[in-house]
Amino acid sequence: MKKTFLLIAFVSILFCSNNASAGAQYTASDDSLSLNLNADFVSRYLWRGLLYSPNPNIQPYGSISYKGLTFGAWGSFGLSTPYAETDLYLSFAVGSFTFTVSDYYTASDDSLENFNYFNYKKKETLHAFEGQIVYTGPESFPISLTAETFFAGSDNYYGDDDNDYSTYFEVAYSSKISGLPVKIFIGGTPQKGLYSDNANIVNIGVNATKTLKISSTYELPVFGSLVINPNSKDMFFVFGITF
């Protein structure tokens, strides 16, 4: 049943691509090596409707890109709670699609004291591996469709020996309100796993960004997200600053 659902979702995304502009298209910047390094400060760490850390976190990230291929790293580190996450990913952008494989590594509480990044044993590892497909629509219809599935690692939340293949789908629409970039999104899972113990909507919200002019030469981007998780009956408001 899981495989059938994933196959239907994948075919649906491919169908959307056939009705949009097709073909591999790169901007001028894609033809040269591109480096990116940045960091966010967030009031709490919220991800896909799940609260991973209730206190402020620093989230550094960096990437190197060349002709649509990107290798990157992302982290989240609690300022007042024992939480640390270091993720690596490799993605390839072609046309309206981006394909990504991610390695998530999270540690908290006791696992921080027994840190062993290179432990990949199935029942002991803190690594979780995920495949992702994102379709991004044209400027005339700025919608994005996301499909993500964990396929290996610590994706086991109910005590059996098999992976849960935790899966997440999201639809998002980007626009501007009073000149501010705004994204509205809804996401859910089709099955029991990381996000819920059954098929459910887990992530509904809106995100807005604004640039504060600090001086004539320096601007500070800030953002806020209002998120509801109907499954857990939670609501969150998260504030962040990008440095």
C-alpha positions in Angstrom: 0.0 0.0 0.0 2.8 2.4 0.9 4.6 1.7 -2.4 1.4 2.2 -4.4 0.7 5.6 -2.7 4.3 6.8 -3.3 4.1 5.7 -7.0 0.8 7.6 -7.5 2.3 10.7 -5.9 5.4 10.5 -8.0 3.5 10.1 -11.3 1.2 13.0 -10.3 4.3 15.3 -9.9 5.7 14.2 -13.2 2.3 15.0 -14.8 2.5 18.5 -13.4 5.9 18.9 -15.0 4.7 17.9 -18.4 2.2 20.8 -18.3 4.9 23.4 -17.3 7.9 24.7 -19.1 10.2 21.7 -19.5 13.9 21.3 -20.2 17.2 22.0 -18.4 17.6 25.7 -18.0 20.4 27.4 -16.0 20.9 31.0 -15.2 24.3 32.7 -15.8 25.3 32.1 -12.2 24.7 28.3 -12.7 27.7 28.2 -15.1 30.2 29.2 -12.5 31.1 28.0 -9.0 28.9 29.5 -6.4 29.5 29.6 -2.6 26.9 30.4 0.1 27.4 30.8 3.9 24.9 32.1 6.3 23.1 31.6 9.6 19.7 32.1 11.2 18.7 32.8 14.7 15.3 31.4 15.5 13.1 31.7 18.6 12.4 28.0 18.5 13.2 25.1 16.1 10.1 24.1 14.3 10.2 21.7 11.2 7.2 20.4 9.2 4.9 21.1 12.1 7.1 19.3 14.6 8.7 21.1 17.5 12.3 19.8 17.8 13.6 22.4 20.3 11.4 24.8 22.3 14.1 27.3 23.0 16.2 29.6 20.7 18.5 27.9 18.2 21.4 29.0 16.0 21.1 27.5 12.5 24.2 27.9 10.3 24.2 26.7 6.7 26.5 26.7 3.7 26.6 25.3 0.2 28.7 25.1 -2.9 27.0 24.9 -6.3 28.0 24.3 -9.9 25.7 23.9 -12.9 22.6 22.9 -10.9 24.5 20.5 -8.6 24.7 21.6 -4.9 26.4 20.1 -1.9 25.4 21.7 1.4 25.4 21.5 5.1 22.9 22.8 7.7 22.8 22.7 11.4 20.7 23.6 14.5 22.2 24.1 17.9 20.1 24.9 21.1 21.3 27.9 23.1 19.8 26.7 26.4 18.7 23.1 25.7 20.8 20.1 24.8 20.1 19.8 21.1 22.4 19.5 18.1 21.7 18.7 14.5 24.1 18.5 11.5 22.7 17.7 8.1 24.4 17.1 4.8 22.6 17.1 1.4 23.3 16.7 -2.3 20.8 18.2 -4.8 20.4 18.5 -8.5 18.2 21.1 -10.2 16.9 20.5 -13.7 14.2 22.6 -15.2 11.4 23.0 -12.7 12.6 20.2 -10.5 15.1 19.7 -7.7 16.1 16.3 -6.6 17.8 16.0 -3.2 19.2 13.3 -0.9 19.7 14.3 2.7 21.5 12.8 5.7 20.0 14.1 8.9 22.0 13.7 12.1 20.4 14.7 15.4 21.6 14.4 19.0 20.0 15.5 22.3 20.3 14.7 26.0 22.2 11.5 26.6 23.2 11.1 22.9 25.2 14.3 23.1 27.4 12.7 25.8 27.9 9.5 23.7 28.4 11.3 20.4 29.4 8.9 17.6 28.8 10.4 14.2 30.2 7.4 12.3 27.9 4.9 13.9 25.6 3.6 11.0 24.4 0.4 12.7 20.7 0.1 11.9 19.3 -0.1 15.5 21.9 2.4 16.9 22.5 5.1 14.4 21.3 8.7 14.8 21.4 9.2 11.0 18.3 9.3 8.9 18.4 9.4 5.1 15.7 11.0 3.0 14.9 11.5 -0.7 13.1 14.6 -1.9 11.5 15.9 -5.1 10.4 19.5 -5.4 8.6 21.0 -8.3 8.7 24.9 -8.5 6.1 26.6 -10.8 6.8 29.6 -13.0 6.5 33.2 -11.9 3.0 33.4 -13.4 1.9 30.6 -11.0 4.4 30.5 -8.1 3.4 27.2 -6.6 5.7 24.5 -5.2 5.0 20.8 -4.7 7.2 18.7 -2.4 7.4 15.0 -1.8 9.8 13.5 0.7 10.4 10.0 2.1 12.9 8.6 4.6 14.4 5.5 3.2 17.1 4.4 5.7 18.6 5.1 9.1 16.8 5.9 12.3 13.3 6.1 10.8 11.7 3.7 13.3 9.3 5.2 15.8 7.2 2.2 16.7 9.6 -0.4 17.9 9.7 -2.9 15.0 12.7 -3.7 12.9 11.5 -2.1 9.7 11.8 1.5 8.5 8.6 3.5 8.7 9.3 5.2 5.4 7.9 8.4 6.9 6.6 10.5 4.1 5.6 14.1 3.8 3.8 16.0 1.1 3.5 19.8 0.9 1.8 22.4 -1.4 2.9 26.0 -1.0 2.0 29.2 -2.8 4.3 32.3 -2.8 3.1 35.9 -3.2 3.5 39.5 -1.9 1.3 41.4 0.5 2.1 45.1 0.9 5.4 44.4 -0.7 6.4 41.6 1.7 7.2 38.1 0.4 4.6 35.7 1.9 4.4 31.9 1.5 1.2 29.9 2.4 1.6 26.2 2.9 -0.1 23.0 3.9 1.6 19.7 4.5 0.7 16.2 5.6 1.6 12.6 5.8 -0.2 9.6 4.1 0.8 7.0 6.7 2.0 6.2 10.2 5.5 7.4 10.9 7.5 10.3 12.2 4.8 12.9 11.6 1.8 11.1 13.0 0.4 7.7 14.0 -1.9 7.8 10.9 -2.6 9.7 7.7 -3.0 13.4 8.7 -2.5 17.0 8.0 0.4 18.2 10.2 1.6 21.5 8.9 -0.5 24.5 7.9 0.9 28.0 8.0 2.1 31.2 6.6 5.6 32.6 6.5 6.6 36.3 5.8 9.9 38.0 5.4 11.0 41.6 5.7 14.3 43.4 5.4 15.1 46.0 8.1 17.4 48.8 7.0 19.9 49.2 9.8 22.2 51.7 8.0 22.9 53.0 4.6 25.2 50.0 4.0 23.6 47.2 6.1 20.2 45.5 6.0 19.0 42.8 8.3 16.4 40.2 7.0 13.9 39.0 9.5 11.1 36.5 9.2 8.1 35.1 11.0 6.0 31.9 10.7 2.5 31.2 12.1 2.0 27.4 12.0 -0.8 25.1 13.1 -0.4 21.3 13.5 -4.0 20.0 13.5 -2.8 16.5 14.3 -1.1 17.5 17.6 -3.5 20.4 18.2 -0.6 22.8 18.5 0.0 26.3 17.2 3.4 28.0 16.9 4.6 31.5 16.1 8.3 31.5 15.3 10.5 34.6 14.8 13.9 34.5 13.1 16.8 36.7 12.0 19.2 36.0 9.1 22.8 37.1 9.5 
